[in-house]
Amino acid sequence: MAKISQINRNLKREKMVAQYAVKRAALKATAKDPAVPAEEQFAARLKLSKLPRNSSKTRVKHRCEMSGRSKGFYRKVKLSRIALRDLANFGQIPGMTKASW
């Protein structure tokens, strides 16, 4: 089980990303657009740097829905390898069985 503070910090980041997503996308589009004058592009980059760091999508860490574990994470099921194995062994995940050959 991950520390509760780490899980809460990640949730806070996810909320902040959602809050600033539109503003960040607009500033990025302005900064990258070659038709916009260089001064406006520079101003957009400055405004982008003034936004909170945690509003960036890359700051959000993938974590297991059950345990909060960050390593060994499967994106498709949003679970860590340990939680996935436990659920599969108890037959909780449809179509997934223990391998045997």
Contacts in CASP RR format, 6 or more apart in sequence:
PFRMAT RR
TARGET T0000
AUTHOR 0000-0000-0000
METHOD contacts of the structure
MODEL  1
MAKISQINRNLKREKMVAQYAVKRAALKATAKDPAVPAEEQFAARLKLSK
LPRNSSKTRVKHRCEMSGRSKGFYRKVKLSRIALRDLANFGQIPGMTKAS
W
1 67 0 8 1.000
1 68 0 8 1.000
1 69 0 8 1.000
2 63 0 8 1.000
2 64 0 8 1.000
2 67 0 8 1.000
2 68 0 8 1.000
2 69 0 8 1.000
2 70 0 8 1.000
6 63 0 8 1.000
6 68 0 8 1.000
6 70 0 8 1.000
7 63 0 8 1.000
7 68 0 8 1.000
10 60 0 8 1.000
10 61 0 8 1.000
10 63 0 8 1.000
12 54 0 8 1.000
13 54 0 8 1.000
13 59 0 8 1.000
13 60 0 8 1.000
13 61 0 8 1.000
14 60 0 8 1.000
16 52 0 8 1.000
16 54 0 8 1.000
16 55 0 8 1.000
17 54 0 8 1.000
17 55 0 8 1.000
17 56 0 8 1.000
17 57 0 8 1.000
17 59 0 8 1.000
17 60 0 8 1.000
19 55 0 8 1.000
20 51 0 8 1.000
20 52 0 8 1.000
20 55 0 8 1.000
21 57 0 8 1.000
23 51 0 8 1.000
24 48 0 8 1.000
24 51 0 8 1.000
24 55 0 8 1.000
24 56 0 8 1.000
27 44 0 8 1.000
27 45 0 8 1.000
27 47 0 8 1.000
27 48 0 8 1.000
27 51 0 8 1.000
28 44 0 8 1.000
28 48 0 8 1.000
30 36 0 8 1.000
30 40 0 8 1.000
30 41 0 8 1.000
30 44 0 8 1.000
31 41 0 8 1.000
31 44 0 8 1.000
31 45 0 8 1.000
31 48 0 8 1.000
32 41 0 8 1.000
33 41 0 8 1.000
36 44 0 8 1.000
53 59 0 8 1.000
61 70 0 8 1.000
62 70 0 8 1.000
62 73 0 8 1.000
62 75 0 8 1.000
62 78 0 8 1.000
63 69 0 8 1.000
63 70 0 8 1.000
63 73 0 8 1.000
64 70 0 8 1.000
64 73 0 8 1.000
64 78 0 8 1.000
64 79 0 8 1.000
64 80 0 8 1.000
64 83 0 8 1.000
65 78 0 8 1.000
65 79 0 8 1.000
65 83 0 8 1.000
66 79 0 8 1.000
66 80 0 8 1.000
66 83 0 8 1.000
67 80 0 8 1.000
67 82 0 8 1.000
67 83 0 8 1.000
68 80 0 8 1.000
69 80 0 8 1.000
69 82 0 8 1.000
69 83 0 8 1.000
71 80 0 8 1.000
72 80 0 8 1.000
72 81 0 8 1.000
73 79 0 8 1.000
73 80 0 8 1.000
73 81 0 8 1.000
74 80 0 8 1.000
74 81 0 8 1.000
74 84 0 8 1.000
77 84 0 8 1.000
77 93 0 8 1.000
79 87 0 8 1.000
84 93 0 8 1.000
87 93 0 8 1.000
88 96 0 8 1.000
88 97 0 8 1.000
88 98 0 8 1.000
89 98 0 8 1.000
END
